[in-house]
Amino acid sequence: MKCTKCKKKIKTTFLNKIIGTYIKGKPYCKDCQKKINKKIKKITS
């Protein structure tokens, strides 16, 4: 599985769960998730 934003391969656990998150049904890696969360915090504060 690849990240929607940066197209890097997303690592998975031994139970095939992604190390990252789904946002609106699309997979994002952990690094892109941090960037998105920082943008949201700036907008809401």
Helices and strands as residue ranges (DSSP letters): E 20-23, E 26-29, H 30-44
